Amino acid sequence: MSSNTSPSNAIVSQDPDILGGVAVFTGTRVPFETMIEYLEGGDSLDTFLGDFPSVHREQAIQALEWLRQLATSGKDPRASAA
């Protein structure tokens, strides 16, 4: 089983054997996109975390921070971590 983990401190990972390679929170089977859908739909982070207790608050916050950096820098923040 091979695993592709993003260099962003393994917040999100992809593995073809887990949900067909969909990006999930590392150590879970919860798709990263699900959190985005919750937030886009007006749900709070607490609601998401309550519905998916396998995702830790710190993971979710780190993922949101990573997205913020990506959006504000115009560059992939993973590139500087290499």
C-alpha positions as CSV (number, residue, x, y, z in Angstrom):
1,M,0.0,0.0,0.0
2,S,1.6,3.2,-1.1
3,S,0.7,6.5,0.5
4,N,1.0,10.1,-0.8
5,T,1.1,12.6,2.0
6,S,1.2,16.3,1.5
7,P,4.3,18.0,2.8
8,S,2.1,20.2,4.9
9,N,2.8,18.2,8.0
10,A,0.7,15.3,6.9
11,I,-2.6,17.1,7.5
12,V,-4.1,15.6,4.4
13,S,-3.1,12.4,2.6
14,Q,-4.1,10.5,-0.5
15,D,-3.9,6.7,-0.9
16,P,-5.4,4.8,-3.8
17,D,-6.6,2.2,-1.3
18,I,-8.5,4.7,0.8
19,L,-11.6,6.1,-0.8
20,G,-10.1,5.6,-4.2
21,G,-7.4,8.2,-3.6
22,V,-9.6,11.1,-2.4
23,A,-7.7,13.5,-0.2
24,V,-8.6,12.7,3.4
25,F,-7.5,14.0,6.8
26,T,-4.5,11.9,7.7
27,G,-5.4,8.9,9.9
28,T,-9.0,9.1,9.0
29,R,-11.4,8.2,6.1
30,V,-12.9,11.7,6.2
31,P,-12.5,13.5,2.9
32,F,-10.9,17.0,3.2
33,E,-13.6,18.3,0.8
34,T,-16.3,17.4,3.4
35,M,-15.0,20.0,5.8
36,I,-15.0,22.6,3.0
37,E,-18.6,21.6,2.1
38,Y,-19.7,22.0,5.7
39,L,-18.2,25.5,6.0
40,E,-19.5,26.6,2.6
41,G,-23.0,25.4,3.7
42,G,-22.8,27.7,6.7
43,D,-22.0,25.0,9.3
44,S,-19.5,25.8,12.0
45,L,-16.2,24.0,12.5
46,D,-17.5,22.7,15.7
47,T,-20.5,21.1,13.9
48,F,-18.1,19.4,11.4
49,L,-15.9,18.2,14.2
50,G,-18.9,16.9,16.1
51,D,-20.0,14.9,13.1
52,F,-16.5,13.6,12.4
53,P,-14.8,13.0,15.7
54,S,-11.9,11.2,14.1
55,V,-10.7,14.6,12.8
56,H,-8.9,16.5,15.5
57,R,-9.5,20.3,15.9
58,E,-5.8,21.0,15.3
59,Q,-5.9,19.1,12.0
60,A,-8.8,21.1,10.8
61,I,-7.2,24.4,11.9
62,Q,-3.9,23.5,10.2
63,A,-5.8,22.6,7.0
64,L,-7.6,26.0,7.1
65,E,-4.4,27.8,7.7
66,W,-2.7,26.0,4.8
67,L,-5.6,27.0,2.6
68,R,-5.4,30.6,3.8
69,Q,-1.6,30.7,3.0
70,L,-2.3,29.2,-0.4
71,A,-5.0,31.8,-1.2
72,T,-3.1,34.8,0.0
73,S,0.3,34.0,-1.4
74,G,-0.7,32.9,-4.8
75,K,1.9,30.1,-4.4
76,D,1.7,26.6,-3.1
77,P,3.1,26.9,0.5
78,R,4.3,23.2,0.2
79,A,6.9,24.4,-2.3
80,S,8.8,26.2,0.5
81,A,8.7,23.2,2.8
82,A,10.8,21.1,0.4
